[in-house]
Amino acid sequence: MKPLRMAVLGAGLIGTRHIKTILAMPQLAELAAVADPMADPAQFDLKGGAWFSDAREMLDRVKPEAVVIATPNSLHGQQGQWCCERGIHFLVEKPVTATLDEAASLVAAVARSSVKTLVGHHRRYLAAVQQASQIIASGRLGALVAASVVWATRKPDEYFNTVWRTQPGGGPLLINAIHEIDMLRHLCGEIDQVSGIKSNAMRGFAVEDSAALLLQFANGCLGTLTCTDAGFSPWTIEQGSHENPNFPYTGQSAYRLIGTKGSLELPVLRTWTARDPADIRWDRPILDEDHAPDFHDPFEAQLGHFQRMIRTDEPPIVSVLDGARTLAATLAAMQSGDEGRCVRPRAF
């Protein structure tokens, strides 16, 4: 297939990873341009790609076929609208937008346009997650009853030298837990309601450093999610999956999915089932099986999927509408922590 002629908006941490992915996979895409008003272009070898400080100027002058939107959250909605107006396909990083009203406007704009869109919840492309989805769909676990997730790591002090990371919206709920919420939606189904508690006791910033959530899924499954960027542990999906080279591998699972017939650890991908499937009860032998998940870079897999979406009309794995639903569940968790009550996510 013909490579995509792409541009990247935003050259921060995540934008840089997209730039490197595009440059490393010329069979999938070529980098036409990057736009960032703050980053130093001298730190990048764009291999002929142009550099702009103004995103809209870049879109109009370069006219890329597709873009990655990896700018601050507050810009996602407006830049997505620009792409819709110009007929430019786009992959927008999570969260899809900063607010639910912006998400609704972007969902409507995409529906009116002919552009293909994707939201960057890249963990859905992990081989272990894809295999887990197949195990759940096969019925091997039975009906899902409960899910337990931990995301706990300690961010370095210098991480918070960037001021917005110390303010509301810059904490682990919207930056990190949104990935876990998307994964839970993907594996367990839609979230019907959520209760949350937030704390800033460890650092004292205006934003939370820890949160604990109770989730009720529409199918009756219940879930818990503990998220903190102030505690040191081996339990993150990054550490158990090789997903992010900046996280040392621990081989530990952060997810436990429990069904009526068996359970599953993820991302190590270990199942627990009865020795005799016809006799499942607490006093019978239980067997564990490691499924040895393959590994591939999720950003490379995501880029390949994006190319196929545009070239062959492959359905999106995470559409803008899907991303809006994950955002709604995450903001419901934040609202619950602020108000001390159970909250239902806004319907999309």
Secondary structure, DSSP 8 states (H G I E B T S, - for coil): ---EEEEEE--SHHHHHHHHHHHH-TTTEEEEEEE-SSS-GGG---TT-EEES-HHHHHHHH--SEEEE-S-HHHHHHHHHHHHHHT-EEEE-SSS-SSHHHHHHHHHHHHHS---EEE--GGGGSHHHHHHHHHHHTTTT-SEEEEEEEEE-B--GGGGGSGGGGSTTSSHIIIIIHHHHHHHHHHH--EEEEEEEEE-TTT--SS-SEEEEEEEETTS-EEEEEEESBS--S-SHHHHHT--TTS-------EEEEESSEEEEETTTEEEEESSTT--STTS-EEEEE-------HHHHHHHHHHHHHHH----SS-HHHHHHHHHHHHHHHHHHHHTS-B-----
